[in-house]
Amino acid sequence: MIQDIAPHIYHNEYHQVVPKASDCLIGVEGQTLYMFQGAEGLEYVTFRQLDISCGENEKLRKSIVYLFEIDEISYFLADPQSGSYTWLMERLKALSGVCTVTVQDFRQLRPLWKAFGGITAVQLNNWYQNRKYCGHCGTKLEKSVKERAMVCPSCGLTEYPKICPAVIIAVTNGNQLMMTKYAGRAFKNYALVAGFTEIGESFEATVEREVMEEVGLKVKNITYYKSQPWAFTDTILAGFFCQLDGSAEYHMDTEELSAAEWIPRDQIPARGSDISLTGEMIEAFRTKTYPQYEAWEGKNSYFEENVSPV
């Protein structure tokens, strides 16, 4: 998945850091990020390449915000709240070899550590852009010097980066998997039932509700698989496998989905390497490597003895 960047090491602890020449600057405008087209592919622009003069160091310091560290390189964002943002972005875009990369490009960008770093920077850029004023009293927010947060100097309200919890759900029916396609989205491939967790709701309750809302099915044996940070939608995803409970007749929510169907394992195409939790879960079902396979489908399983696939 996109966050699996080993042997590279990601550090998200917030620090007040002065950039070194070898550190990198990430500039974002809307859904576009600026990178450098080097001899060996896309690279992040270093401060050495920016060639900032000594007289501009203070202006630069006020124009950037620390993001994170990958290995021993620190990454900084051209601060969209800074009065010098336009100046810094013009310097960045004027560099020879600089090119644009869109948010959707990060789904295909390799190696993964570059894709993960870039899309995480875009997520934080969007948050900084949208957290300029206090939602309680309207005062302009200030960056915390202790943590990744925006603080109101008037009433003390503290805003942390936006992270929305959601679930990805693999509903199994013996050797069949409930697969869906979203309605009204650019992504047209098969996916799984998914949805955001509501206030006062556990992940397990979200699984039950979303499956019922999207395809009209009841489920049982809801079992956690793993999680994934998904910066494309400011989301933390929690993946679950579960079994059909009762009738396999489904009723698709046509506002949410353009397609839904039970697909037998041998008709699910191989996905290979996939950056998403959805893709990994589909592949785990297809290859019989999901953790519950032996208990749910293996020889002498309850399903095999008592239920016939639809």
C-alpha positions as CSV (number, residue, x, y, z in Angstrom):
1,M,0.0,0.0,0.0
2,I,1.1,3.6,-0.5
3,Q,2.3,4.0,3.1
4,D,4.5,0.8,3.0
5,I,7.7,2.6,2.1
6,A,10.3,0.4,3.8
7,P,13.3,0.5,4.0
8,H,12.6,4.2,4.0
9,I,11.5,5.6,7.4
10,Y,8.8,8.2,7.8
11,H,8.9,10.5,10.8
12,N,5.8,12.7,11.3
13,E,6.8,14.2,14.7
14,Y,6.5,18.0,14.4
15,H,9.6,20.1,14.9
16,Q,10.8,23.7,14.5
17,V,13.5,22.9,12.0
18,V,15.8,25.1,9.9
19,P,16.2,23.6,6.4
20,K,19.5,22.3,5.2
21,A,20.7,22.6,1.6
22,S,19.8,18.9,1.1
23,D,16.3,19.2,2.5
24,C,13.3,19.5,0.1
25,L,10.7,22.1,-0.6
26,I,7.2,21.0,-1.8
27,G,5.0,23.6,-3.5
28,V,1.3,22.9,-4.0
29,E,-1.2,24.9,-6.0
30,G,-4.7,23.4,-5.8
31,Q,-4.4,19.8,-6.9
32,T,-1.0,20.3,-8.5
33,L,2.4,19.7,-6.9
34,Y,5.8,20.9,-8.3
35,M,8.7,18.4,-8.7
36,F,12.0,18.2,-10.6
37,Q,12.5,16.0,-13.6
38,G,15.9,14.6,-13.1
39,A,18.0,12.1,-15.1
40,E,16.5,9.2,-13.0
41,G,12.9,10.4,-12.8
42,L,10.9,12.7,-10.7
43,E,12.6,14.2,-7.6
44,Y,11.7,16.8,-5.0
45,V,13.3,20.2,-5.3
46,T,16.1,20.8,-2.8
47,F,16.9,24.1,-1.1
48,R,20.3,23.9,-2.8
49,Q,18.5,24.1,-6.2
50,L,16.5,27.1,-5.1
51,D,19.8,29.0,-4.5
52,I,18.3,31.4,-2.0
53,S,20.7,34.3,-1.2
54,C,21.8,35.1,2.4
55,G,19.8,38.3,2.3
56,E,16.6,36.2,1.6
57,N,17.0,33.6,4.3
58,E,14.6,35.4,6.7
59,K,12.0,35.8,4.0
60,L,12.4,32.1,3.2
61,R,12.0,31.0,6.8
62,K,8.7,32.9,7.0
63,S,7.5,31.3,3.8
64,I,7.8,27.6,4.7
65,V,6.4,25.2,7.3
66,Y,7.9,21.9,8.3
67,L,6.1,18.8,7.1
68,F,7.9,15.5,8.0
69,E,11.1,13.6,7.6
70,I,11.8,10.6,5.4
71,D,15.1,9.0,6.3
72,E,17.3,11.9,7.2
73,I,15.8,14.5,4.7
74,S,13.4,17.0,6.1
75,Y,10.5,18.2,3.8
76,F,8.9,21.6,4.0
77,L,5.8,23.1,2.5
78,A,5.5,26.5,0.7
79,D,3.2,27.9,3.3
80,P,-0.1,28.9,1.7
81,Q,-0.8,31.2,4.6
82,S,2.4,33.1,4.2
83,G,2.5,36.6,2.7
84,S,5.6,35.4,0.8
85,Y,3.9,32.3,-0.7
86,T,3.6,33.8,-4.2
87,W,7.3,34.9,-4.1
88,L,8.5,31.4,-3.2
89,M,6.2,29.6,-5.6
90,E,7.5,31.8,-8.5
91,R,11.1,31.0,-7.5
92,L,10.2,27.3,-7.5
93,K,8.4,27.3,-10.8
94,A,11.2,29.3,-12.5
95,L,13.7,26.5,-11.9
96,S,14.9,24.6,-15.0
97,G,13.5,21.1,-15.0
98,V,10.5,21.8,-12.7
99,C,7.3,20.0,-13.8
100,T,3.8,19.6,-12.4
101,V,2.3,16.4,-10.9
102,T,-1.4,16.1,-10.2
103,V,-3.0,14.4,-7.2
104,Q,-4.2,11.6,-9.5
105,D,-0.7,11.1,-10.8
106,F,0.4,10.0,-7.3
107,R,-1.7,6.8,-7.7
108,Q,0.9,5.7,-10.4
109,L,4.0,7.4,-9.1
110,R,6.9,5.1,-8.1
111,P,8.7,4.5,-5.9
112,L,6.0,4.5,-3.3
113,W,7.9,6.6,-0.8
114,K,7.8,9.5,-3.2
115,A,4.1,9.1,-3.8
116,F,3.4,8.8,-0.1
117,G,5.4,11.9,0.7
118,G,3.8,14.0,-2.0
119,I,0.2,13.1,-1.3
120,T,0.7,13.6,2.4
121,A,2.1,17.1,1.6
122,V,-1.0,17.8,-0.5
123,Q,-3.2,16.8,2.4
124,L,-1.4,19.1,4.8
125,N,-1.4,21.9,2.3
126,N,-5.2,21.7,1.9
127,W,-5.6,21.7,5.7
128,Y,-3.4,24.8,6.2
129,Q,-5.3,26.6,3.4
130,N,-8.7,25.9,5.0
131,R,-7.7,26.7,8.6
132,K,-7.0,30.4,8.5
133,Y,-9.7,31.7,11.0
134,C,-11.1,30.5,14.2
135,G,-14.5,28.8,13.8
136,H,-15.6,30.1,17.2
137,C,-14.6,33.8,17.3
138,G,-13.3,34.5,13.8
139,T,-9.8,35.5,14.9
140,K,-6.9,34.6,12.6
141,L,-5.3,31.4,13.7
142,E,-1.6,30.9,14.5
143,K,0.6,27.9,14.1
144,S,1.4,26.1,17.3
145,V,5.2,26.0,18.1
146,K,4.7,22.7,20.0
147,E,2.7,20.5,17.7
148,R,0.9,20.2,14.3
149,A,-2.0,22.4,15.2
150,M,-3.6,25.8,14.5
151,V,-4.3,27.8,17.7
152,C,-6.6,30.8,18.2
153,P,-4.7,33.5,20.2
154,S,-8.0,35.0,21.4
155,C,-10.2,32.1,22.6
156,G,-7.6,29.3,22.6
157,L,-9.5,27.0,20.2
158,T,-7.1,24.4,18.8
159,E,-7.5,22.8,15.4
160,Y,-5.7,19.6,14.4
161,P,-5.3,18.2,10.9
162,K,-8.5,16.8,9.4
163,I,-8.6,13.0,9.5
164,C,-11.9,11.3,8.7
165,P,-12.5,7.7,9.8
166,A,-14.0,5.3,7.2
167,V,-14.3,1.6,6.6
168,I,-13.6,-0.7,3.7
169,I,-15.7,-3.8,3.7
170,A,-15.1,-7.2,2.0
171,V,-18.5,-8.9,2.2
172,T,-17.9,-12.6,1.4
173,N,-20.4,-15.3,0.4
174,G,-18.3,-18.5,0.2
175,N,-16.1,-18.1,-2.9
176,Q,-17.9,-14.9,-3.9
177,L,-17.1,-11.3,-3.1
178,M,-19.5,-8.4,-3.1
179,M,-17.9,-5.9,-5.5
180,T,-19.2,-2.4,-6.4
181,K,-18.5,0.6,-8.6
182,Y,-19.0,4.1,-7.4
183,A,-21.5,6.4,-9.1
184,G,-20.5,9.8,-10.4
185,R,-16.7,9.4,-9.8
186,A,-13.7,9.4,-12.1
187,F,-12.6,6.0,-10.6
188,K,-14.4,3.4,-12.6
189,N,-12.8,0.2,-11.5
190,Y,-14.5,-2.3,-9.1
191,A,-14.1,-1.5,-5.4
192,L,-15.7,-2.7,-2.2
193,V,-18.5,-1.4,0.0
194,A,-17.2,1.6,1.9
195,G,-18.3,4.6,3.9
196,F,-17.5,7.1,6.6
197,T,-18.1,6.5,10.3
198,E,-20.8,8.7,11.8
199,I,-20.8,10.5,15.2
200,G,-21.4,8.0,18.1
201,E,-20.8,5.0,15.8
202,S,-18.2,2.2,16.2
203,F,-16.4,0.8,13.2
204,E,-18.4,-2.4,13.4
205,A,-21.7,-0.5,13.5
206,T,-20.5,1.4,10.4
207,V,-19.8,-1.9,8.6
208,E,-23.4,-3.1,9.3
209,R,-25.0,0.2,8.3
210,E,-23.0,0.8,5.1
211,V,-23.5,-2.7,3.8
212,M,-27.3,-2.4,4.5
213,E,-27.5,1.1,3.0
214,E,-25.4,0.3,-0.2
215,V,-26.5,-3.2,-1.1
216,G,-29.3,-4.2,1.4
217,L,-27.5,-7.1,3.0
218,K,-27.0,-8.3,6.5
219,V,-23.5,-9.4,7.6
220,K,-21.9,-11.4,10.5
221,N,-18.5,-12.3,11.8
222,I,-17.1,-8.7,11.3
223,T,-13.4,-9.1,11.5
224,Y,-10.8,-6.3,11.5
225,Y,-8.1,-6.7,8.8
226,K,-5.8,-3.6,8.8
227,S,-5.8,0.2,8.4
228,Q,-4.4,2.7,6.0
229,P,-3.9,6.5,6.0
230,W,-5.5,7.7,2.7
231,A,-4.5,11.3,2.1
232,F,-6.4,11.5,-1.2
233,T,-9.6,12.0,0.9
234,D,-8.2,13.1,4.3
235,T,-9.2,9.7,5.6
236,I,-8.0,6.9,7.9
237,L,-9.3,3.7,6.5
238,A,-10.1,0.6,8.6
239,G,-10.6,-2.6,6.6
240,F,-12.9,-5.4,7.6
241,F,-13.8,-8.9,6.3
242,C,-17.3,-10.2,7.1
243,Q,-19.7,-12.9,6.0
244,L,-23.1,-12.7,4.5
245,D,-25.8,-13.3,7.1
246,G,-29.0,-14.6,5.4
247,S,-30.3,-14.0,1.9
248,A,-27.8,-13.2,-0.8
249,E,-30.4,-11.1,-2.8
250,Y,-29.0,-7.5,-2.8
251,H,-30.6,-4.1,-3.5
252,M,-28.2,-1.5,-4.8
253,D,-28.3,2.1,-3.7
254,T,-28.2,3.8,-7.2
255,E,-27.3,7.2,-5.7
256,E,-24.1,5.8,-4.3
257,L,-23.3,3.0,-6.7
258,S,-23.3,2.4,-10.5
259,A,-22.8,-1.4,-10.1
260,A,-22.9,-4.1,-7.4
261,E,-22.7,-7.9,-7.9
262,W,-21.4,-11.1,-6.3
263,I,-18.3,-12.0,-8.3
264,P,-16.8,-15.5,-8.0
265,R,-13.1,-15.7,-7.0
266,D,-12.0,-17.2,-10.3
267,Q,-13.5,-14.2,-12.1
268,I,-11.7,-11.5,-10.1
269,P,-8.8,-10.1,-12.1
270,A,-5.4,-10.0,-10.5
271,R,-4.5,-6.5,-9.3
272,G,-0.8,-7.1,-8.6
273,S,0.8,-4.3,-6.6
274,D,-1.8,-1.8,-5.4
275,I,-1.4,1.3,-3.4
276,S,-4.9,1.0,-1.7
277,L,-6.3,-1.0,1.1
278,T,-9.2,-1.9,-1.1
279,G,-6.9,-3.4,-3.7
280,E,-5.0,-5.4,-1.2
281,M,-8.2,-6.8,0.3
282,I,-9.6,-7.8,-3.0
283,E,-6.3,-9.5,-3.9
284,A,-6.2,-11.2,-0.5
285,F,-9.7,-12.7,-1.2
286,R,-8.8,-13.7,-4.7
287,T,-5.6,-15.5,-3.6
288,K,-7.2,-17.1,-0.5
289,T,-4.7,-15.3,1.7
290,Y,-7.1,-13.3,3.9
291,P,-6.8,-14.3,7.5
292,Q,-10.3,-15.9,7.8
293,Y,-10.0,-18.1,4.7
294,E,-9.5,-21.5,6.4
295,A,-12.2,-20.9,9.0
296,W,-14.8,-19.5,6.6
297,E,-14.0,-21.4,3.3
298,G,-11.5,-24.1,4.0
299,K,-12.1,-27.8,4.1
300,N,-14.9,-28.7,6.7
301,S,-15.7,-25.1,7.2
302,Y,-19.3,-24.3,8.3
303,F,-20.0,-22.5,5.0
304,E,-18.8,-25.5,2.9
305,E,-21.0,-27.9,4.8
306,N,-24.1,-25.8,5.1
307,V,-24.4,-23.2,2.4
308,S,-24.2,-23.2,-1.3
309,P,-23.0,-20.1,-3.2
310,V,-25.6,-18.2,-5.1
